[in-house]
């Protein structure tokens, strides 16, 4: 089983977090289904569902897997909210002369 994952019957595995602002953080954004996509299953036919602000469930077989991130933005999250939680502090640090990188 991959690090940071768990099956339904196991405890969540999380990586140690840093109190420093220079630690690598992982944010994900779940986009809404594209127009024309047909949805017929539970969870609206999506391959994953957002469980909380930091975890998702991947509907995989034979059993679902749960993944933990620093932040999860669901399909209803606004672009402004994503910027505030992901990029705002990095941009402010860059404006103060520090290096910052965002991979998308």
C-alpha positions as CSV (number, residue, x, y, z in Angstrom):
1,X,0.0,0.0,0.0
2,X,1.3,3.5,-0.9
3,X,2.5,5.9,1.9
4,X,-0.2,8.3,3.0
5,X,-3.0,5.9,2.1
6,X,-5.2,3.6,4.1
7,X,-7.9,1.1,3.5
8,X,-11.3,1.4,5.1
9,X,-10.2,-0.8,8.0
10,X,-6.8,0.8,8.8
11,X,-5.8,4.0,10.6
12,X,-4.9,7.0,8.5
13,X,-1.2,7.4,7.8
14,X,0.1,10.9,7.8
15,X,3.5,12.3,7.2
16,X,5.1,14.5,9.8
17,X,4.3,18.2,9.5
18,X,6.7,21.0,9.9
19,X,6.0,24.1,12.0
20,X,8.2,26.1,9.5
21,X,6.6,27.9,6.6
22,X,9.3,26.6,4.3
23,X,8.0,23.0,4.3
24,X,6.7,21.4,1.1
25,X,2.9,21.3,1.2
26,X,0.5,19.5,-1.1
27,X,-2.8,21.0,-2.0
28,X,-5.4,19.5,-4.4
29,X,-8.4,20.9,-6.1
30,X,-11.2,18.6,-7.2
31,X,-12.8,20.1,-10.3
32,X,-16.5,19.6,-11.1
33,X,-17.3,17.0,-13.9
34,X,-17.0,18.4,-17.4
35,X,-20.2,19.3,-19.3
36,X,-21.6,16.3,-21.1
37,X,-20.2,13.8,-18.5
38,X,-22.8,11.3,-17.5
39,X,-23.0,10.4,-13.8
40,X,-25.0,7.4,-12.6
41,X,-23.3,6.0,-9.5
42,X,-23.1,6.9,-5.9
43,X,-21.1,10.0,-5.2
44,X,-22.5,11.3,-8.6
45,X,-20.4,8.9,-10.6
46,X,-17.1,10.5,-9.5
47,X,-14.0,8.4,-9.0
48,X,-13.4,10.2,-5.7
49,X,-15.1,12.0,-2.9
50,X,-13.9,14.8,-0.6
51,X,-14.2,13.6,3.0
52,X,-12.8,16.7,4.8
53,X,-10.6,19.8,4.2
54,X,-7.6,17.5,4.1
55,X,-8.7,14.1,2.9
56,X,-10.3,12.4,-0.1
57,X,-11.6,8.8,-0.8
58,X,-10.6,7.2,-4.1
59,X,-13.3,4.8,-5.1
60,X,-10.9,2.0,-6.2
61,X,-11.4,-1.7,-6.4
62,X,-11.2,-4.0,-4.5
63,X,-11.6,-1.4,-1.7
64,X,-11.6,2.4,-1.5
65,X,-8.4,4.2,-0.4
66,X,-8.1,7.4,1.6
67,X,-5.4,10.0,0.9
68,X,-4.4,12.8,3.2
69,X,-3.1,16.2,2.0
70,X,-2.3,19.6,3.5
71,X,-5.5,21.0,2.0
72,X,-8.3,19.7,-0.3
73,X,-10.5,22.2,-2.2
74,X,-13.8,20.6,-3.4
75,X,-15.6,21.3,-6.6
76,X,-17.5,24.3,-5.1
77,X,-14.3,26.2,-3.9
78,X,-13.8,29.6,-5.5
79,X,-10.7,30.6,-7.3
80,X,-10.2,33.4,-4.7
81,X,-10.4,30.9,-1.9
82,X,-7.8,28.6,-3.6
83,X,-5.5,31.6,-4.0
84,X,-5.8,32.6,-0.4
85,X,-5.0,29.2,1.0
86,X,-2.4,28.1,-1.6
87,X,-0.5,31.1,-3.0
88,X,-1.1,34.3,-1.0
89,X,1.6,33.7,1.6
90,X,4.1,32.5,-1.1
91,X,3.4,35.6,-3.2
92,X,3.8,37.9,-0.2
93,X,7.1,36.2,0.7
94,X,8.3,36.6,-2.9
95,X,7.5,40.3,-2.7
96,X,9.6,40.5,0.4
97,X,12.6,39.0,-1.4
98,X,12.2,35.3,-0.6
99,X,12.1,32.5,-3.2
100,X,8.8,30.7,-3.7
101,X,7.6,28.0,-6.1
102,X,4.1,26.8,-6.9
103,X,3.7,23.7,-9.2
104,X,0.3,23.3,-10.9
